[in-house]
């Protein structure tokens, strides 16, 4: 009988410890556990596409090349999405081979109600130099993604600054400094209306 009582008490203690330690982790705890390496821009864009496919909306596209601006309206059905997706897909650093090659920093902005995750390349030859993910503290949804890239080749240098605010804005800035010829500065923006 004593053996059964000991077993019963041990079982109760085990269940109390197990159930109290299995509470849902906070957003901060989950983000800290990933060390900023699990976010896939490819997966995120794909999920955005699936969630909004078929929804009609108007898009204002502006192109600024060396100070000259042109704009046009389009809609979600006729816009060339691959033109946008390809640029962002190239910046995906979710693969395990990138672990340890980026410095991770997390900043909580109480005024803006966001948690900002930042990855900075620890090596100068990496294509993706900076990656910032801004997450709403209350809804835990992505508010914005900012990415900087840099590519050096025998033909010159190309730098990009990319920004995506889900279903509001896409911005792609490209700065080209060719070995021969003049520098080019191009900013393409998509505003979801």
ZIGIDA-V44953 format. One record per residue. RES is the residue in one small letter. PHI is phi as a letter, one per 20 degrees, with the letter a starting at -180 (none if undefined). BURIAL is # if it has 9 or more other C-alpha atoms within 8 Angstrom, else .. Layout:
res->[RES,RES]
phi->[PHI,PHI]
burial->[BURIAL,BURIAL]
This chain:
res->[x,x,x,x,x,x,x,x,x,x,x,x,x,x,x,x,x,x,x,x,x,x,x,x,x,x,x,x,x,x,x,x,x,x,x,x,x,x,x,x,x,x,x,x,x,x,x,x,x,x,x,x,x,x,x,x,x,x,x,x,x,x,x,x,x,x,x,x,x,x,x,x,x,x,x,x,x,x,x,x,x,x,x,x,x,x,x,x,x,x,x,x,x,x,x,x,x,x,x,x,x,x,x,x,x,x,x,x,x,x,x,x,x,x,x,x,x,x,x,x,x,x,x,x,x,x,x,x,x,x,x,x,x,x,x,x,x,x,x,x,x,x,x,x,x,x,x,x,x,x,x,x,x,x,x,x,x,x,x,x,x,x,x,x,x,x,x,x,x,x,x,x,x,x,x,x,x,x,x,x,x,x,x,x,x,x,x,x,x,x,x,x,x]
phi->[none,f,f,f,f,f,f,f,f,g,f,f,f,g,f,f,f,f,f,f,e,e,f,f,f,f,g,f,f,f,f,f,f,e,l,m,d,e,f,d,f,f,f,f,f,f,f,f,f,f,f,d,f,n,e,e,b,e,c,e,d,d,c,d,d,l,n,e,d,c,c,b,d,b,c,f,e,d,f,e,f,f,g,e,g,g,f,f,g,f,e,f,c,e,f,f,f,e,f,n,d,c,e,d,b,c,c,e,d,f,f,e,m,c,d,d,d,c,c,d,f,e,c,f,e,f,f,e,e,c,b,c,c,d,d,f,f,e,e,m,e,f,e,a,c,c,c,d,c,b,c,d,b,f,e,q,c,c,c,c,c,d,b,c,d,g,l,c,b,c,c,c,d,c,d,d,c,f,f,c,o,e,f,c,c,c,c,d,c,c,d,e,d]
burial->[.,.,.,.,.,.,.,.,.,.,.,.,.,.,.,.,.,.,.,.,.,.,.,.,.,.,.,.,.,#,#,.,.,.,.,#,#,.,.,#,#,#,.,#,#,.,.,#,.,.,.,.,.,.,.,.,.,#,#,#,#,#,#,#,#,.,.,.,.,.,.,.,.,#,#,#,.,.,.,.,.,.,.,.,#,.,.,#,#,.,#,#,#,#,.,.,.,#,.,.,.,#,#,#,.,.,.,.,#,.,.,.,#,#,#,#,#,#,#,#,#,.,.,.,.,.,.,#,#,#,#,#,#,#,#,#,#,.,.,.,.,#,#,#,#,#,#,#,#,#,#,.,.,.,.,#,#,#,#,#,#,#,#,#,#,#,.,#,#,#,#,#,#,#,#,#,#,#,.,.,.,.,.,#,#,#,#,#,#,#,#,#,.]
